[in-house]
Amino acid sequence: SDFDSLFYGFPKKTSVWESHGDTVTKIPNNFITIASTESVSFAAVKHNTRNIFGIQFHPESSHTEKGGLLFNNFITRICKIPLVPKKINVEEIIQQIKEKVGERIVIGAFSGGTDSAVAGALVTKAIGKKFIPIYIESGLMRQGTIKRIKRVFPKLLGMKVKIIMAKKNFLETLKRVVDPEQKRKAIGKLYIQLFEKELINTPQAHFLMQGTTYADFIHSKGTKHAAYIKSHHNVGGLPKDIKLELLEPLKYFYTDQVREIGLQIGLPKDVVFQQPFPGPGHAVRILGEVTAQRLEKQVLADAVLVDEMKKSKWYEKVFQCWTILTNSKSTAVKGDTRFFGDVVAIRIVNSKDRMSASWVDLPYDVLQRISTRIVNEVPGVSRVVYDITTKPPATMEWE
């Protein structure tokens, strides 16, 4: 390639990620084709005399082998802008929190996951005892979460985490709700209502801290040019008349950056590198209505999966693994008796930033053990299937 080419330093062939419904079938005058694929004739084009380029693939996706080099070439060789390495300045983040909060009180929406743990640790370092971490036990989190909250996080934050028991509230709120968007919004609204009730005990509270990341904002169309994909209960799912001002110290950082911040402020690796878990929890992993019985099945199936992943030493090798209680049923035979039972899906992926993901080629013997245990240990399950769809086109969650 020419020195000032978009593809300077590229091999003659490279893999890129195409995921679009529309395609350019004819290019304007004065443009030439500089790259193509088997299915896209004009994968990349440039103007004959001006520095105008167009591409029909996703260089930002980790599935595009040389995406970073393409951005580098565009910035440095075409736009002539020098790249200056920028490190994450944790002290600057802490100072920004101090300046924004001042002497006011912050209530922390604390789930125990990586994002809220890092956000909570930053806020604690910034304002100390003016921060009140609260964990709402919705019943929608992974098995053992509340025990871990009680055991681990008071040491990390230097203060107790207040726990609000609200499983019945969430099950009541989710009655007859089947639409995924309505689920997320109902959960977001209830979370806020419960936090606002805490204002009675802490009337001087002004802020609600959340571990919202940049990926959450993009999926919920939190930026001007982002496409709407789905609501996150702590972004698009929040009610408009919220009484507390949001404090989101991680909202401009991706997952890998959040983890870097966590390590810089001294959080243990098992906290920083734990698997992400959605705020709405198992509610968006149960297709259809969330009932106490269906929730129990999903929690148990997920616990079996996690247990087997840890036993086989695969849990630490993947970005995320979980089960989905689908709204499908299939025929099975147990004890010489035919029954029509639930189908459970397994999703295991690797990803750097949650914006794209690849399914994990798990050994068959591990899959077999997971499947056998779920079918035998979770009541009413007839079949287990493995999701081998990448993101994109699929999202991480089924809902």
Disulfide bonds with the S-S distance in Angstrom:
none
